[in-house]
Amino acid sequence: MKKEERIGQRKLGRGRTGCDSHRGAASHGARNPADGEERYALPMPSFSYEASPWQIREDLPAAYRAEWQGLAQPGSWWTGAERVAIAEEVRRAQGCPLCVERKQALSPFSVDGEHAHAEASVLSDVAIDTVHRLVTDASRLSRTWVEKLAAQGVSDGHYVELLGVVVVVISIDSFHQGLGLPLEPLPMPEAGEPTGHRPAGLEHETAWVPMIQAGKAQGEDADLFSGGPQTANVIRALSLVPDAVRSLKNVSAAQYVPTWAVGDPSYSEGRALERGQIELVAGRVSALNECFY
Amino acid sequence: MLLRAGGEMAGTAVDLGAVTGGDTANSGVPHAAELVRFAEAIVGGDDAEITPAREALRAVVGDAAMIDAAGVAGNFQRMVRIADGTGIPLDTPVKLVSADLREELGIDAFGSASETSPTGRFGRLAGRLMRPLVPFVAKRMGPKRPSDDSSV
């Protein structure tokens, strides 16, 4: 069974809408009346690189398709429409004048204003601001700022899921930008309510959000951390929303290496780059983003 | 750290200045200059920089490796935001063995370093003793390869 099919089954197993209705919804298409650009996916296979100048490994579009399918569906804390709206804001943030001004300020919390955001967004101003800050100035966020979000309607679960959506879109869009390819149109949101799923085994440790301890994932989320006595904090970071961890593992396995192979500095199966070259790119991107971790 | 560990396993000296400062002259990594230029262009997000950087990389490593590099860059555009957005500290073993390295590279000065407590004298000593074992211990401590060899 292909990886994408397994992930699709995982989603279907939770009573979510499946592939057929996804395609049906997408067949309506939609355009953003504000800017005339294509806003949602048209009825064609997503992430088709047939027209691109590159021969792209099949595991990459397979992983991306699974993510786009999941993006359109209700999550644990946000509806499908809200999740797609978060994705839309990720793209808006990259040219947002307020974000540019904040980035240049001594403190990112010293500049107020209105973000360049989608007209009639289903997201609150706080959620929009959260997306923009994560996209453009994540290294200067703080525990206090995250903790204050809950009083403004963005609970810890909402926050972690929002972050999970933001990083899915950034990772896939960055890949497209690197290859000079147009960004994939966002999927048509599917109807339904968030599950409200809060996994067992969460603990408040030193991070700003609760995480499942390594070895304590259980029940329907027992698959999150497979084997071994250690699970890196960056893998556990999103475990308040287990599907966000699955998403991380899915895309990382295609774009980087599978999580079980990260600790092996010689592993580069299926890659044309040597592992040292992979780690050089990884390290340089992290340093430019001033990421300590 | 994986970059240095990989170099040590291969018996190659790796200069990590390429990571923090983009100085690739003595990196010990093949085609480091082109890889770093491409990574920098993707983070910068400017098509006018990305296109020539991509072409320069293609010329020395070919299409498949260039596509790999775009994927890795995309992945770490993600990972840095997960780390920064959740305030996770460094994992304890990594904190110990990387203390000298972090100081050497100046990354303790990054704002997000405040979430990780400083490493004391004994921690540094333990880290130095542990460092030669990193390539072997990391493989044993981490998640195991799934039996069906297809899981992520």
Contacts between the chains, C-beta under 8 A, distances in Angstrom:
chain1	res1	chain2	res2	distance
A	3	B	150	6.2
A	3	B	152	6.7
A	54	B	63	5.9
A	54	B	67	5.9
A	55	B	63	6.6
A	55	B	64	7.4
A	56	B	67	5.8
A	57	B	64	7.7
A	57	B	67	7.0
A	60	B	67	7.8
A	60	B	71	6.4
A	94	B	45	6.5
A	134	B	81	5.7
A	134	B	85	5.4
A	135	B	81	7.7
A	138	B	80	6.9
A	138	B	81	4.6
A	138	B	84	3.9
A	138	B	85	5.5
A	139	B	80	7.6
A	139	B	84	5.0
A	139	B	110	6.7
A	139	B	111	5.5
A	139	B	112	5.4
A	140	B	111	5.7
A	141	B	84	6.1
A	141	B	85	6.2
A	141	B	87	7.6
A	142	B	87	7.9
A	143	B	87	5.5
A	143	B	115	8.0
A	146	B	85	7.9
A	146	B	87	7.1
A	160	B	86	7.5
A	163	B	81	7.1
A	163	B	82	6.8
A	163	B	85	4.8
A	163	B	86	7.1
A	166	B	81	6.6
A	166	B	85	7.9
A	167	B	77	7.9
A	167	B	78	4.0
A	167	B	79	7.9
A	167	B	81	5.2
A	167	B	82	5.8
A	168	B	78	7.3
A	170	B	74	7.6
A	170	B	77	5.0
A	170	B	78	5.8
A	170	B	81	6.6
A	171	B	74	4.3
A	171	B	75	5.7
A	171	B	77	5.8
A	171	B	78	3.8
A	172	B	74	6.6
A	173	B	74	7.7
A	174	B	42	5.7
A	174	B	70	7.7
A	174	B	73	6.0
A	174	B	74	3.9
A	174	B	77	4.5
A	175	B	70	5.1
A	175	B	71	5.7
A	175	B	73	7.6
A	175	B	74	3.8
A	177	B	42	6.4
A	177	B	45	6.5
A	177	B	47	7.4
A	177	B	50	6.4
A	178	B	38	7.1
A	178	B	41	7.8
A	178	B	42	4.6
A	178	B	50	6.3
A	178	B	54	6.8
A	178	B	69	7.5
A	178	B	70	3.4
A	178	B	73	5.8
A	178	B	74	6.9
A	179	B	54	7.3
A	179	B	67	6.8
A	179	B	70	5.3
A	180	B	47	7.2
A	180	B	50	6.8
A	180	B	51	6.2
A	180	B	54	6.6
A	206	B	87	7.8
A	206	B	88	7.7
A	206	B	89	5.1
A	206	B	115	7.0
A	207	B	86	5.1
A	207	B	87	5.2
A	207	B	88	4.6
A	207	B	89	7.3
A	207	B	115	7.7
A	208	B	86	5.6
A	208	B	87	3.8
A	209	B	86	5.3
A	209	B	87	7.8
A	211	B	86	7.9
A	211	B	88	7.9
A	225	B	143	6.7
A	226	B	143	5.0
A	226	B	144	6.7
A	226	B	146	6.3
A	226	B	151	6.8
A	227	B	143	5.2
A	227	B	144	3.5
A	228	B	141	6.1
A	228	B	142	5.1
A	228	B	143	4.5
A	228	B	144	5.5
A	229	B	141	6.1
A	230	B	91	7.2
A	230	B	93	7.4
A	230	B	141	4.5
A	230	B	142	6.1
A	231	B	143	6.8
A	232	B	91	5.6
A	232	B	142	7.8
A	233	B	83	7.9
A	233	B	88	4.1
A	233	B	89	6.8
A	233	B	90	7.5
A	233	B	91	5.3
A	234	B	79	6.0
A	234	B	82	5.8
A	234	B	83	5.5
A	234	B	88	6.3
A	236	B	88	7.8
A	237	B	82	5.2
A	237	B	83	7.0
A	237	B	86	4.2
A	237	B	88	5.1
A	238	B	82	6.4
A	238	B	86	7.3
A	248	B	78	7.4
A	248	B	82	7.2
A	249	B	152	4.3
A	250	B	152	5.2
A	251	B	75	6.9
A	251	B	78	7.2
A	252	B	75	5.6
A	252	B	78	7.9
A	252	B	79	7.8
A	252	B	152	7.3
A	253	B	152	3.8
A	254	B	71	6.8
A	255	B	71	3.7
A	255	B	72	6.3
A	255	B	74	5.4
A	255	B	75	3.8
A	256	B	71	7.0
A	256	B	72	5.6
A	256	B	75	4.2
A	256	B	76	7.6
A	258	B	145	7.9
A	258	B	151	7.5
A	258	B	152	5.5
A	259	B	142	7.9
A	259	B	143	5.7
A	259	B	152	6.7
A	260	B	142	6.5
A	260	B	143	4.1
A	260	B	144	6.0
A	260	B	145	5.1
A	260	B	146	6.9
A	260	B	151	7.9
A	261	B	145	7.3
A	262	B	2	7.6
A	262	B	142	6.5
A	263	B	2	7.9
A	263	B	138	3.4
A	263	B	139	5.5
A	263	B	141	6.7
A	263	B	142	3.7
A	264	B	138	6.9
A	264	B	139	4.8
A	264	B	142	7.8
A	265	B	2	4.8
A	265	B	3	7.9
A	265	B	5	4.3
A	265	B	6	3.6
A	265	B	9	5.9
A	265	B	135	5.3
A	265	B	138	7.2
A	266	B	6	6.3
A	266	B	9	5.9
A	266	B	10	7.7
A	266	B	135	7.7
A	271	B	65	7.9
A	271	B	68	5.1
A	272	B	61	7.1
A	272	B	62	6.7
A	272	B	64	3.8
A	272	B	65	3.8
A	272	B	67	7.7
A	272	B	68	5.3
A	273	B	61	7.2
A	273	B	65	4.9
A	273	B	68	4.4
A	273	B	69	6.3
A	273	B	72	7.5
A	274	B	29	7.9
A	274	B	30	6.9
A	275	B	2	7.5
A	275	B	6	5.2
A	276	B	3	6.0
A	276	B	6	4.9
A	276	B	7	6.3
A	276	B	10	7.4
A	276	B	12	7.6
A	276	B	14	7.1
A	276	B	28	7.6
A	276	B	29	4.9
A	276	B	30	7.8
A	277	B	29	5.7
A	277	B	30	6.5
A	277	B	31	7.0
A	277	B	32	7.8
A	277	B	35	5.8
A	277	B	61	7.9
A	277	B	65	7.5
A	277	B	69	7.5
A	278	B	68	7.1
A	278	B	72	5.3
A	279	B	2	4.8
A	279	B	3	3.8
A	279	B	6	6.4
A	280	B	3	6.0
A	280	B	18	6.1
A	280	B	19	6.8
A	280	B	27	6.8
A	280	B	29	4.9
A	280	B	32	5.9
A	280	B	35	5.5
A	280	B	36	6.8
A	280	B	39	7.8
A	281	B	35	5.4
A	281	B	36	7.8
A	281	B	38	7.4
A	281	B	39	4.7
A	281	B	69	5.3
A	281	B	72	4.5
A	281	B	73	5.7
A	281	B	76	7.4
A	282	B	2	7.9
A	282	B	3	8.0
A	282	B	72	5.6
A	282	B	75	7.4
A	282	B	76	4.8
A	282	B	79	8.0
A	283	B	3	5.8
A	283	B	16	7.3
A	283	B	18	7.9
A	283	B	19	3.7
A	284	B	18	7.0
A	284	B	19	5.5
A	284	B	22	6.9
A	284	B	35	7.6
A	284	B	36	5.2
A	284	B	39	4.3
A	284	B	40	6.7
A	285	B	39	5.2
A	285	B	42	7.2
A	285	B	43	5.7
A	285	B	72	7.6
A	285	B	73	5.2
A	285	B	76	4.0
A	285	B	77	6.3
A	285	B	80	7.1
A	286	B	19	7.9
A	286	B	76	5.5
A	286	B	79	7.2
A	286	B	80	5.3
A	287	B	19	5.3
A	287	B	20	5.0
A	287	B	105	8.0
A	287	B	107	7.0
A	288	B	39	7.4
A	288	B	40	6.4
A	288	B	43	4.5
A	289	B	43	6.7
A	289	B	76	7.8
A	289	B	77	7.4
A	289	B	80	4.2
A	289	B	81	7.8
A	289	B	84	7.6
A	290	B	110	4.7
A	290	B	111	6.7
A	290	B	112	7.0
A	291	B	79	7.6
A	291	B	80	3.7
A	291	B	83	5.7
A	291	B	84	6.0
A	291	B	110	7.0
A	291	B	112	6.3
A	292	B	83	7.5
A	292	B	90	7.4
A	292	B	107	5.8
A	292	B	108	7.6
A	292	B	110	4.3
A	292	B	111	7.8
A	292	B	112	4.2
A	292	B	113	4.2
A	292	B	115	7.6
A	292	B	116	6.8
A	293	B	79	7.8
A	293	B	80	7.4
A	293	B	83	3.6
A	293	B	84	7.6
A	293	B	88	6.3
A	293	B	90	6.3
A	293	B	112	6.7
